[in-house]
Amino acid sequence: MAMYSVLNLLILKTFLCIIAVNSFLLNNPVVETDCGAVEGIGTSVNEFKGIPYAEPPVGNLRWKPPVPKSKTAQNCWTGTLKANTFGNSCYQRGMVNKSITFGSEDCLYLNVWTPNTNKNANLHVMVWIHGGFLNYLNGNWPAYSPSEELVKATNMVYVSMNYRLNAFGFMALDLLSQRSPNRTSGNYGFMDQILALQWVQRNIHNFGGNKNSVTVFGQSSGGTSIYALLASPMAKGLFNKAWMLSASPVMNKTLAEASKDNLVFLKSTRCSDINCLVQLPADDVLNAIPWDVFPYWEMADQNDLPTRDLFDGALPVIDGTVLPLAPTEAWKRGQMVDVPVIISTTAQEIDDGPAVSDIAQWTWDNYTQRVTDRLSEFPEVNISRVFELYPSGVESPEYQYTSMASDLRVTCPNMELAGHMQTSFDSPIYHYVSKARPQVPSKLFGIPHDARYAAHAWDVIAFFGAIKHYYKPTQTDNDFIQTIRREIVNFVQTGKPFSDRWQPFPNTTALMESNLGVTDFYHKEQCQYWSTTGLYAYAWVN
């Protein structure tokens, strides 16, 4: 008798579990898109993962513009798509461990996080474009992408996407141009981003978003992508504001120049025709990339003072289609996506992974010797003047060296870029330098260096609320998170930052820390000096 009671109890518990699971599933949000219904995950917010926005760019579609998913093309899914798992990363090798490869060429997926799927919610939308040298990462990388907590804290809709990377996304070659109707090649990753933004315009209202209030934001090569989008006629009308973090300010390589530079890739593939190239195994494509020989797609030198005549090749190209002109030239001619922009860098960008591995142990003599060795290659540089601008004895050798290299290669050239925008755009341009630093030294992205200062990506990591992935945030960290979110959310909502004293560039530059400061010109003497040397040609690229 007792056995039957136990059995009945187990059956009842099983039945109740099934009911509970089914109830949970029934609460999952279902939203219509122009390609069919998608079912997300209903937690404290609504998450829709791995929505395909284009045909897989494989086989004959490799190195072609993305083909959108559409009912007209009859390439949509049938029934309701289960959008509960992130899509494949685009094919790449490891950013830290170069010996591993992962992902797939079938990778054109996007993700949506929303607090409200009511079509009338009319929420502001932020579209995230991830960084990674245009070679690495994805739109849902842990601690480097939107999250449930961010959605709840800001009450906005967030979208991220994967786009083709490295050779799959940015290879320019005459052989590829010959089969293009426009006789161009390269910039496929930018085309993917543009297609994802078009998807947002057509569909985001069904996720509670306002298609007329879309802010694109991207960091590192994601910021570089926004730099390109602001000069692309294909991106007009797709976004209303832009936040461009730690972008590479050099973008002027022509299609002809890049196609010539990339012949080393073609030689490594041993292909002589297009059929060979499109049938090449993905691993062979990755292995043929000139990572460590010119044009140096690895870009291993960029976290240091420059080496004379060492110029990394460009992944973005002025192709005549996505980018008819170099952005600064296009803007001079009035050809731009004229929207309010925040352009920003961090004060010690290269402290995420300095090229010199023992920098934390340096003495001031080591600092003096390294600066002298690097800059003595450039007769146009007055090294005595450099040491007046970055003297020994201030904070630490690591702090001074990373400040100097970051000013020269990123921050000062980005301020010059902000000047080009301010001169050409009717919309306001805002500028900040983030001085906030990890309160606990942290290995960002798994890079084997403890970042101690205002390193690359620390501002967007704070915005995402992802400091907790590295250590338990201190009060200073939490204040920084609140400050950057307050300023950016107000910008998204109104087109200007929250603090009235943060005025458009060049009137002020904001200093982003636990509390917002302002200055009339960040590192004025340093940037004015570097601008006279001609070394901005060595600014970050890609």
N, C-alpha and C positions, 0 to 999 in steps of 0.2 A: 504494500500500500504506500509506504514511504517512497519507494522507487518511482511509482506513478506520480506522486506529488512533486517530486524533484523534476521528473521529466516534463510535467505540465508547466512547472515554473520556468524551465529553460525554454520551452516553446513560446510561452508568453513573453519572456524577455527578448527572444529573437524577433517576435512579431512587433514588439514595441520599438526595437532598434530599427527594423525595416521602415516602420512608419516615420520614425524620427529622421532617418536618412532621406527618405522621399520628401518629407516636409522641407528639409534643408535645401534639397535640390530644386524643389518647386519655388523656393525663394530666390533662386539664382536669377539675376536680371537677364532679360532677353530684349535686344534692341535690333531694330531693322536698319540695314545699310542698303546702299544701292546695288549690292551684290547678294543680298539675302540676310536672313536673321543670324545673329550671333548671341550665344549664351555665355555670360561671364561668370564671375564669382562674386556672390553677395556677402561681403564681410561688413565691417563698419563703413566701408566705401564700396563702390562697384569697380571691379577690375576686369578688363577684357584683354586677354593676352594672345599674341600670335595671330592677329588678323592679317591674312595675306592681302596686299594691296597691288600686287603685280604678278604676272606669270613668272615662274622660276627662270632666271636668266641662264639657262643651261643649253648645251648643244649649240645649235645655230644662233641662239639668242645671247650667247656669251659675247661680250663687247658690242652690244647693241643697246639703244635706248630701251628703258623698261616698257613692257607691254602691260597696260593697266587691266585689272580685273573688271569686267563689265558684262552685264546681261546681253548687251548687243553683240559682244564677241563670243558669247556662249561659253565663257571660261570661268563662271562662278561656281560655287559649291551648291550642292542640293541639300534641301532640308535646313536644319539649324546647325550652324558651326559651333562646336564646343571650343570656346575661347578661354580655356583654363590653363594653358601651358604656353610659356614663351616659345616663339619660333626659333629656328636654327640661327646661330650666329653666322655671319658671313665668313667665308673660308679665310683662315689666317694662321700664322704661327704665333706661339706664345710671346707676349710682350717682354717678359722677364726670362723665361726659359725658352730659348730660341729653338730647342730641339723638338718641341712638341708642335703638332698642328691640330686644329679642331675646326668645327663648323661645317658649312656646306655652301655650295653655290646656290642652292634653293634656300634663300635667306631673306627675301623681301617681305618682312612682316612688320606690323606696328602694334602698339599697345596703347590702351586708353585706361586712365584712372579717373573716375568721376564721383562726386558726392551725391549726384542727383541725375537720374535718367529722364526726368520730366522734360519734354520738348520745349516747354515754356520757361525753363529755369534760367536760360539766358546767361549762363556763367562765363566768366572770362576763361580763356584757353591759353595754356603755355605748351609749346611744342619743343621738346628737347632733342638736340642734335649732339650726339656723343663725340668725344675726342678720341685720341689714340694715334696721332701722326697720319691719319687717313689710312693706317695700316692695321689697326688693332681695335679690340673691344666691341661692344654692342649697345643697343638701346636699353637693356635691362641689367647692366653690369652691377653687381652688388655694391652698395654704398656710393654709386655713381649714376643714379637714375631716380626718377620719381618714386614715391612710396605712399603707402596708406596714411602714414602720419603726416606727410606733407600736404596731402589732399585735405585731410581734416583740419589742419592748422590754417590753411589759406582759403579753403572753400572755392577752389578753382578746378577746372578740368585740365588734366595733363595727358600729353601724347608723346610717345617716343617711337623711333623707328630704327630698323637696321637698314643700312645702305652698303652697297658693294665697296670693298676695301682693296688696298694695295693694287696689284696688277689687274685684278678683276674689275676694279672700280675706276682706275685712273691711267691705264696704259694708253699712250699715244704712239701710233706707228703709221707710217705711210701705207703699209699693207692693210691695216684696219680702215684707214680713211678711204681707201679705194672702193670698198664695198658700201660705204655710207652715202645716202642720197645727198647729204650736205658736204661730202668729201671732208669729213672731220672725224676725229677719234679722241678718246679720253673724256674725262669729266662725267663718266657714267654714274659715279656715286652722287654727284650733284644732281643729275637727272632723277635719280631715285628719290632724293630728298624733295625735289620739286613735285614729283608725282605723289608722294606722301602728303605734302601740303595741299595738293589739289583734292586728295581724298578727304582731308579735314574740312575743306570748304564745302564739299558735297554732303558730308555725313555727320559732322560734329553736333549739329542741332539735335539729332536723335539721342545723343549722349548727354544732353543738358547744356551744351556749349553754345557760345555765340560766335558764329563764323566771322562776324565783323569786329571781334576783339580777340585777335590771335597774336600772341607774342612768341617769336622764335627766340630760343636761347641755346647757346652752345659754348663749350669750353675747349681751349686748345685747338685741335683741328676742327672741332665743332664750331668754335668761334671763327676760324678761317673759312669754314663753309658759309657762315653768315656774311662774312666779308664778300664772298663771291655772290651770294644771293642778292645782296644789296646793289650789285651791278648787273644783274641778269634780267633781261627783258622777260624771260620765261617765268620769273618769280613775281612779277607785278600783280598786285591784287590778292596775293596769297597770305599776307600777314600785315599787321598794323603797327607793330613795334618790334624792336630787336634788342637783345642783351648779348653782347659779344665779349666773351671772357678769354683773355690770354691768347688772342689770335696771333697768327704769324703775319707780319705786316708786308712781306714781300710776295707779290703775285703779279708777275710780268713776263713769264716764260711763254714764248709763242709756240704754236702747234708745230711749226717747222723745226724749231730748236729742240723741243722735247722729243719729237720723232727721231731726230738725229741722235740725241743723247741715248735714247732707248734701244738703239740698234744692238747694244751689248746684250739686252734681253733676248732679242730675236735670234742672235747668234747662239746663245745658250740653249734655246729651245730646239735648235737644229731644224727649224721649220722654214720653208721657203714659200708656202702658200697658205691661204686662209683656212682651207680644210684641215690642214695639219694643226693649225693653232687652235681651232675650236674643238678639235678632238683630243687635244693634249690633256692627259690626266691632271687633275687639280694640283697634286703634289709637284708635278713637273713644272707647272706654272709658277708656283711659289719658289721652287728651287732655282728657277731661271732669273728671278728678280735680282738686279745688281745691288744687293744689300750693302756690301762693304767695298765695292769699287765704284768709280764714277758711273752714274750720277748719285750714288750713295743714298739709296732709299731708306737705309737704316737711320740716317741723320744722327750718328753717334756723337758728333762734335758739338751739338747745339747747346749742351749744358756746360759750356766753358767759354772763356774768352776765345775769339776767333783765331784760326790759323791762316796765315796769308795765302791767298789764291785757292783756298779750299772752299768751294761753293757746292752745297748740296743741290741735286737736281730738283725740279719742281714736279709734284704730282698734278696740281691744277694747271691747266693750260688755257691760254687765250685762243679759243678754238673757233671763234667767229659765230658761234651759235649760242651756247650757254653763256659764254663770255665773249661778246663781240670785240671788247676792248679791255685793256687792263683797267681794274676798277677806278683808280684815281683819275685816269684819262677819261673814262666814261663819265665820271661825276663832273669833271670840268666842262664836259659838253652837255650837261643837264640830263644825262641818261643814268637814272638811278631809281631804286625803290625808295621813295622819299618818305620815310617814317621816322618817328623819334627813336633814337638809339642811345643805349648805355654801352660805352666801351671801357674795358677795365683790364688791369693786370694785377699781379701780386708783387709785393716789394722785393721778395727774394725768389723769383720764379724758379731758378735752377736748383734750389735747395731740396727739391723732391728727389733728385738723383744726380749730384754733381759728377762731372767726368773724373774728378780726382777723388779716389775712394777713401783716402786717409785725411781728408780735409778737416774732420773734427779734431784731429790730433795736432794740427799745424801750430807752430810757433809763429810769432810775427816775422821772424827771419824767413820762414818758409813762405809766408804770404808775400813778402817783398820780392823774394827770388822768383816766385811763380809769375807774378805780375810782370816783372822785368823781362823774364824769359819769353813770355807770350807776346808782349806788346813791342819788344825791341825789333820784331819782324816788320813793324810798320813805322818807317821813318817819319811819317806825317803825325805821329803821336808823340806828344811831349810827356814823357813818363814822369818827370818831376811835377808837372801840373796834375797828372792823374793821382799822384800820392797826396797832393794838396786837397783834392776832392774826396779821396777815400783814404784818410790817414790811418796809420797803424795806431793801435791802442783804443779803438772804438769797438766796444762789445766783444768781438772775437774775430780771428782771421776768417773763419767760415762766414760770419755775417758780412764782413766787408767785401770778401771776394764774391759771394753770391749776389750781393747788392750791385757791385760793379758790373758783373757779367749780365745780370738781369736788366740793368739800366740800358746797357749798350745794345743788347740783342733783342730786347722785348719791350720794356716799358717806355723808353724815350722814343723809339720808332712808332709805337702805338699812339703816343701823344701827337706825333707828327701826323699820323693817320687821322686822328680825331680832328686835327686842324683842317685837313683836306675835306673831311665831311662837313665841318662847321662852315667852311667857305662855300661849299656847293649845295648843301641841303637847305631847304626852307624849314624843315622840321628841326626841333632842338636836338642837340647832341650833348650828352652828359658823360662825364669821365670820373672814374674813381681808381685809386690804388688801394688794394687791400693790404693792411699792415698786421692783421691778426695772424697769430702763429699758434701751432699746437701747444697746448699747455703741458702735454706729455710728448716727448719725442716719438715720432711715428713713422713707420715704413709704409708710405703711401703706395697703393696698388701693388704691394708686395715687393717693391724695389728695395734692395738691400742697403738702404741708407736711412738713418733716423733723421727725418726732417725736423729741424728745431725752429725754423723761422717761417716767414710768410711765403710758404712754398706754393708752387704750381698746383692749382685745383683746390686749395684749402677753402677758398671762398664758396665755391659751388658745393663742396662737401658739407659745409656748414648750412647752406641754403637747403640742401636735401635732408638735413637733420641726421647726417651720417657720421658725425664725429663719434657717436656711440659705438660704431663698428671698430673703432681703434682703441678707445678707452672710455671710462665713465666721464662724461663732460663735467667740467668745473663750472662755477658760476660765471666766470669770464667767458667760457665757451658759450654758455646759454645766452648770455647777453649779446654776444656776437651773432648768434643764430637769430635772435629776435630783431636785432638792428638790421641785418641784411634782408631779412624777410619783410620787415616793415617798409624799407625803402623800395624794394623790388615790387612788392604787391601793389603799392601805391602807383608805381610807374606803369604796371600792367593795367591798372584800373583807370588811370587819368592821363597817362603820357608824361608824367613828371614824377620825380622821387617825392617821398613823404616830407623830407626836411626842406623848408623854404630857403634855408641858407645854402643849400646845394643848388647852385645856379648853373645854367648851361655853360659848356666849355666855349671859349677859354676863360670865362670870368672866374670860375672856381674848378678845382678838382677836389672831390670828396676823399677823405681818408677813412676807409672802412675798418673799424675795429669794434670793440665791445660797445663803444659809443662813437657816433659819427662825428668826425672832424672835417674841416674844410681848409684849403689853402688856395692861394691864388695861382701857384705854379709848383708842382711837385718836382723836387730835385732840380730847381731852375738852373743853377750853375753847371751841374753835371750834364744835364741834357743839352744845354746850349753848347758846352764844350764838345761833346760827342758829335753833335750835328756839324761841326766844322771839320771833322777828321775824314769824312768819306766812309767811315766804317759801318754806316747803316746798311751798306750793301751786304753786310754779313748778318743782318737781322734774321730772325727765324723765318723759315720757309716751310710751308705745308702745315 
